[in-house]
Amino acid sequence: MNSLGFDKKPSNTKVVVAMSGGVDSSVAAAILKNQGYNVIGITLRLYNQNTSNNPKSCCAGQDIEDAISVSKKIDISHKVFDYQSSFFNNVIDNFIESYSEGETPVPCIKCNQTVKFTDLLKASRELGADALVTGHYIRRVGGLKNAKLYRAKDLKKDQSYFLFATTKDQIDYLRFPIGEYYKSEIRDLAKKYNLSVVSKPDSQDICFVSSNSYRDLIKNLKPESFKKGNIYSSEGEIIGEHNGIVNYTIGQRKGLGINGNPKPLYVINIDKKNNSVILGEKKLLKKYKVFLKEVNWIGDNFSKEKIIKCTAKLRSTQSDMPGKLKLKEKSGIFEFDNEIITTSPGQACVFYYKNQVLGGGWVSKEQ
């Protein structure tokens, strides 16, 4: 078996590496080239607006040039695929619609779920590749079939939260060599391979928001979302007026447009039907249960009547917390052992057993 699990020489193993132009995917391509694999680098052109004023974007035009430069340096073939239409339809449209519905989306998950692991994966198969490789910090454990996902070796960089929607079939085809390294080691390898991106900063935040606020994007593409409405207290009293529910998210404290309240107020609910925002004290955000839809399960098989004891987290940057999961078809409820600060519908809840990723679902309104 070679390092990617195939029973043949690396030179006879064709792999497509999704090259974003960043240091992680560049090093992934360099590692596999150095091991003797037949490597094809592919960079996706996703967004055609100028992002030069956002140096930490992963969709800037410079990223394509960086990927081409690295490909030449390590001597691999490289292609640029124009997926702007797919990205707009599957990611940006979903982003805008989610905010318009009073939700808070996670576009990076949608991008992985659609453009990268559906469109690009299909293209990789059509090129005759044995596997699609990405620079994500996550570990794939297992053989050619029924492989599992585990958190990355570098827990500070772990990206499993953003990959919960990956299906079992996709996991079998994907490879994540970077998941076995610490970030510092990746930087060292980039220096060893003399890659031009060795000091390039990591991409972060929302790649297609090129100004200071996501609101500008929504205002340009769906201005009707900015409809005035009332702001209510948790007791039902009108305490202000808002300029559109897209300006708010559950748990928000700053920029509420309310002054003079003796206690800090937070957004505790967004009522799309009545176009209203409800504010209250922080204690009203504390809950035990979150309701889920479109659950993707990638763990071992289990009885659907069984309550699964595991951990879960609602934000990529937080630690996972213990609780109980009950699934019914594609919906479910996760009940935490201790009270948590709830999150907005549209966010993700990802399940773990120790370091294994069991799956996850999208947070929905209470049922």
C-alpha positions, 0 to 999 in steps of 0.5 A, a space after each residue: 500500500 502507498 501512503 494514500 492507501 492504494 495497492 500500487 506505486 505512487 507513480 501509477 496513482 493519479 491525484 487531484 489536489 485542490 490548490 487554493 493558493 494558500 500554504 496548506 494546499 500548496 504543501 499538500 501538493 508538494 508532499 505528494 509530488 515529492 513522494 512520486 505521485 502523479 499530481 494535478 493541481 486544480 484551482 477554482 475561480 469562485 468569485 469575480 469581484 475585487 477582493 484585493 482589500 481583503 488580504 485574508 480572503 481565499 477567493 482573491 485573484 492573487 490566489 490563482 497566481 500563487 497556485 500557478 506559481 507553486 505548481 510550476 515550482 514543484 513541476 506539476 500540471 495545473 488547471 483553473 476551473 471556473 465555478 463562479 456560477 455554482 459558487 453563486 448559486 450554492 453559497 452566496 444565494 444561500 448566505 443571503 437567503 439565510 440572513 433574510 430568514 433571520 438565520 446566521 449561515 456558515 458559508 464555508 460549510 456550504 462551499 465544502 458541501 457543494 462546490 468542493 466536494 460535489 462539483 470538484 469531486 465529480 470533475 476529479 473523477 472525470 479526470 481519472 484521479 484515484 483521489 481528491 486531496 485538499 489542504 484541510 486540517 482533518 484526518 481520514 482513518 481507514 482503507 479504501 472503503 468505510 473510512 472515518 474522519 477524526 480531528 486533526 493532529 493540530 487541534 488549534 487548526 482542526 477544521 472538522 466543524 466545517 466538514 461535518 456534511 461530508 458523506 461516506 462516499 466522499 470520505 472514501 474518495 478524499 485524502 487530507 495529508 495535512 491533518 497529520 501535521 502541526 501548522 508550524 511543520 507545514 510552514 517548515 515544509 513550505 520553507 524546505 520546498 522553497 515555496 513562494 507562499 511560505 509566509 502567506 497569511 491564512 484565509 479566514 472569515 467569509 471569502 466573498 465579503 470584500 468590504 467591512 460588512 456582509 450587510 453591504 453584499 446583501 444590500 447590493 444583491 437583495 435590498 428588499 431584505 432591509 425592511 424596517 420593523 419593531 424591536 421588542 423587549 422579552 416582555 413584549 414591549 416595543 423599545 425601538 426600531 430596526 432597519 432589517 432583521 438581516 442586521 441581527 443574529 442570535 446572541 448579538 450584543 453590540 449595534 442593537 440601536 438601543 440606548 439607555 437600558 440599565 442592563 446589557 441586552 442581547 438578541 434572543 430571537 428573530 421573528 421573520 414572520 412579524 419582521 421583529 427582533 426580540 432583546 433580553 438579558 443574557 440568561 435568556 440565551 441559556 438552554 440545554 437543547 438544540 433542534 437540528 435538521 438535515 443531519 448528516 451521520 458519518 459514524 458507525 451504524 446505530 439503532 435510531 431508537 437509541 440515545 447516543 452519548 457523545 459531545 457536540 459543539 455549536 461554534 468552530 472555535 469552542 470546545 465540544 461539550 458532553 450531552 445526548 443525541 437523539 435522531 429521527 430520520 434527518 432531524 434530531 435533538 442534542 441535549 447538553 449536560 450543562 446549560 450552553 449559550 444557544 446559537 442562531 438557526 443556520 449555524 451547525 452542531 457537530 458531534 464527536 466521540 473522543 476525536 472521531 467526527 460522528 456527523 452534524 446537523 443544522 440548527 433549526 428553530 425550536 419544534 
